[in-house]
Amino acid sequence: MTPDPQADFLPEELLISTVADMLDGLGHVAIGASSPIPGGAALLARARNGGNLRVSMLGSEDHNAFTNGGTELFDCAAQGRIDAFFLGGGQIDGAANINLVGIGDYPQTKVRFPGSFGSAYLYFLVPRVILFREEHTPRVLVPKVDFISAPGTSEPDVYRPGGPYALVTGRCVFAFDKDRKRFRLSSIHPGHAIEEVREMTGFDFDLPDTVGETPAPAPETLALIRGRVADEIAETYPAFAARVFGDNADAA
Amino acid sequence: MSATLDDIDALASRIPDGVKVALPPDYSGCAMAAVRALIKRGARDLHLIGVPSVGFQGDMLIGAGCVATVETAAVTIGEYGAAPRFTAAIKAGTVRMIDGTCPAIHAGLQAAEKGIPFMPVRGIVGSDLLEQRDDWMVGSDPFGGEDGPLVLVKAITPDVTLIHAPLADRHGNAWIGVRREMMVMAHAAKTTLVTFDKLYDGDLLADAEMAAGTIPALYLGALAEAANGAWPVGLFGAYPADDDHLRRYMEMARTDEGFQSYLDAYVLDRKAAE
């Protein structure tokens, strides 16, 4: 965990690489609204797996094979045809409940988020839901969310083949322990420290005896991210691609 | 039977105050020219249904005071940030929010298109959304299946679906290609109003390739030609969003005064928009 301000990769590139590692070997990954880094990760995993991973990206014309309108993603998920999906949250708590609605008393919340999207459904049905939120602060990672858009776990009588798999932030990776209904710190990104993670996390989590560093992207991974992935993600997320890959994409 | 072809203001005047209007998200077919016409005519008390989310259309209509209720899974303008007029209206308590989740909105419309009162949906149990909705109920499999509770979503029947299509023909058929959520929206609504970029010379239903992506005239109340009618949000397969303009909108819509200046420049005086 040596802080490395001279790292030759960007934080976004580390996150794309880290999330992509969670997708290797899967058959079908779907990406919802406002998710450039998860989208990039899915495109990277597809590029690395010889195109054998199916990627369905909301808002994309090039990387979306659905032909039955907005409902098809949800129908596919209920049938078990989607292996992984991503959710975020204005607030995420230690039991993996997520809040995409707002902070304060509903409905006239002090802070209003866009809304729950498909979370209240996909969180139940997609086996590997990766929670992704770059901002890792006590205002995001809270002891208890103000509004449960989608619960992290359910009573045994609820049909729930899906649920949280991991939480990836700008500082670290947590794994979710379904039995304990808690997160466990899994790795810390280069340049960050355990004390910092503890201080910036508003909920309790399990801490193993040793916690490794999130692996830096390998050179061939970085080349793929800056080349093919940068090009492909720009179709759906032009502003993100310009901001992150503006220079690197040209050099690749 | 020939189609009712309106100009854009006549089309907008077919949406009375107080009705339920279904709108698609920014990546689908947004009738932005009609939205501007609605603002111009001073529409009031609309109940917007975002299918399943709504973007700039919703933000502009809310900002212009046209909206009483927003029923949607999200109000989102994607990469541009938080929808400024929506956020301000929630803070001020000037719009009523009916928060939903995408598949429940699709399911409600599917119930309406089938003419049945409700549709069961997976998930949702344990979400705080459920407590807010008197049009959702928890039920179970009447056939005795034991895989847990199901949420029963009441049918959603919009008074009007308002969409923009790349093509329409003189018979009143509209081509939406692969964006089939607009098909469900048209099936579910009492009537559907369509703006379109280009008149198709021929019968869209006579060509099997086009017919597969065509909403038949039987669902459509009226159509209006509006070249570039999805501007500034862009239209699938046709033209991208006008990024510079949307950034200008975000800049101006941060304040009430700025938003009013935006309306003055681009909505109320239509020459400025060209």
HADDOCK unambig.tbl for C-alpha pairs under 7 A between the chains (distance, minus, plus):
assign (segid A and resid 34 and name CA) (segid B and resid 78 and name CA) 5.36 0.50 0.50
assign (segid A and resid 34 and name CA) (segid B and resid 79 and name CA) 6.43 0.50 0.50
assign (segid A and resid 59 and name CA) (segid B and resid 27 and name CA) 5.65 0.50 0.50
assign (segid A and resid 67 and name CA) (segid B and resid 178 and name CA) 5.54 0.50 0.50
assign (segid A and resid 68 and name CA) (segid B and resid 180 and name CA) 5.58 0.50 0.50
assign (segid A and resid 69 and name CA) (segid B and resid 178 and name CA) 6.85 0.50 0.50
assign (segid A and resid 69 and name CA) (segid B and resid 179 and name CA) 5.25 0.50 0.50
assign (segid A and resid 69 and name CA) (segid B and resid 180 and name CA) 4.13 0.50 0.50
assign (segid A and resid 69 and name CA) (segid B and resid 181 and name CA) 4.39 0.50 0.50
assign (segid A and resid 70 and name CA) (segid B and resid 181 and name CA) 5.28 0.50 0.50
assign (segid A and resid 71 and name CA) (segid B and resid 103 and name CA) 6.57 0.50 0.50
assign (segid A and resid 71 and name CA) (segid B and resid 106 and name CA) 6.16 0.50 0.50
assign (segid A and resid 74 and name CA) (segid B and resid 103 and name CA) 6.20 0.50 0.50
assign (segid A and resid 108 and name CA) (segid B and resid 90 and name CA) 6.05 0.50 0.50
assign (segid A and resid 108 and name CA) (segid B and resid 91 and name CA) 6.15 0.50 0.50
assign (segid A and resid 108 and name CA) (segid B and resid 93 and name CA) 6.12 0.50 0.50
assign (segid A and resid 109 and name CA) (segid B and resid 91 and name CA) 6.76 0.50 0.50
assign (segid A and resid 110 and name CA) (segid B and resid 91 and name CA) 6.45 0.50 0.50
assign (segid A and resid 112 and name CA) (segid B and resid 87 and name CA) 6.15 0.50 0.50
assign (segid A and resid 114 and name CA) (segid B and resid 74 and name CA) 4.91 0.50 0.50
assign (segid A and resid 114 and name CA) (segid B and resid 75 and name CA) 4.94 0.50 0.50
assign (segid A and resid 114 and name CA) (segid B and resid 76 and name CA) 5.54 0.50 0.50
assign (segid A and resid 115 and name CA) (segid B and resid 73 and name CA) 5.56 0.50 0.50
assign (segid A and resid 115 and name CA) (segid B and resid 74 and name CA) 4.00 0.50 0.50
assign (segid A and resid 115 and name CA) (segid B and resid 75 and name CA) 6.50 0.50 0.50
assign (segid A and resid 115 and name CA) (segid B and resid 99 and name CA) 6.97 0.50 0.50
assign (segid A and resid 116 and name CA) (segid B and resid 73 and name CA) 5.59 0.50 0.50
assign (segid A and resid 116 and name CA) (segid B and resid 74 and name CA) 6.18 0.50 0.50
assign (segid A and resid 116 and name CA) (segid B and resid 100 and name CA) 6.94 0.50 0.50
assign (segid A and resid 116 and name CA) (segid B and resid 101 and name CA) 5.84 0.50 0.50
assign (segid A and resid 117 and name CA) (segid B and resid 73 and name CA) 4.64 0.50 0.50
assign (segid A and resid 117 and name CA) (segid B and resid 74 and name CA) 5.54 0.50 0.50
assign (segid A and resid 117 and name CA) (segid B and resid 101 and name CA) 5.15 0.50 0.50
assign (segid A and resid 117 and name CA) (segid B and resid 102 and name CA) 5.42 0.50 0.50
assign (segid A and resid 118 and name CA) (segid B and resid 101 and name CA) 5.09 0.50 0.50
assign (segid A and resid 118 and name CA) (segid B and resid 102 and name CA) 4.74 0.50 0.50
assign (segid A and resid 118 and name CA) (segid B and resid 103 and name CA) 6.40 0.50 0.50
assign (segid A and resid 120 and name CA) (segid B and resid 101 and name CA) 6.30 0.50 0.50
assign (segid A and resid 120 and name CA) (segid B and resid 123 and name CA) 6.24 0.50 0.50
assign (segid A and resid 120 and name CA) (segid B and resid 124 and name CA) 4.81 0.50 0.50
assign (segid A and resid 120 and name CA) (segid B and resid 127 and name CA) 6.38 0.50 0.50
assign (segid A and resid 121 and name CA) (segid B and resid 122 and name CA) 6.51 0.50 0.50
assign (segid A and resid 121 and name CA) (segid B and resid 123 and name CA) 4.50 0.50 0.50
assign (segid A and resid 121 and name CA) (segid B and resid 124 and name CA) 5.59 0.50 0.50
assign (segid A and resid 124 and name CA) (segid B and resid 123 and name CA) 5.50 0.50 0.50
assign (segid A and resid 147 and name CA) (segid B and resid 128 and name CA) 6.32 0.50 0.50
assign (segid A and resid 148 and name CA) (segid B and resid 127 and name CA) 5.39 0.50 0.50
assign (segid A and resid 148 and name CA) (segid B and resid 128 and name CA) 5.14 0.50 0.50
assign (segid A and resid 149 and name CA) (segid B and resid 127 and name CA) 5.33 0.50 0.50
assign (segid A and resid 149 and name CA) (segid B and resid 128 and name CA) 6.09 0.50 0.50
assign (segid A and resid 149 and name CA) (segid B and resid 129 and name CA) 6.44 0.50 0.50
assign (segid A and resid 150 and name CA) (segid B and resid 127 and name CA) 4.96 0.50 0.50
assign (segid A and resid 151 and name CA) (segid B and resid 126 and name CA) 6.04 0.50 0.50
assign (segid A and resid 151 and name CA) (segid B and resid 127 and name CA) 5.98 0.50 0.50
assign (segid A and resid 157 and name CA) (segid B and resid 148 and name CA) 5.20 0.50 0.50
assign (segid A and resid 158 and name CA) (segid B and resid 147 and name CA) 6.99 0.50 0.50
assign (segid A and resid 158 and name CA) (segid B and resid 148 and name CA) 4.82 0.50 0.50
assign (segid A and resid 158 and name CA) (segid B and resid 149 and name CA) 6.25 0.50 0.50
assign (segid A and resid 159 and name CA) (segid B and resid 147 and name CA) 5.54 0.50 0.50
assign (segid A and resid 159 and name CA) (segid B and resid 148 and name CA) 5.42 0.50 0.50
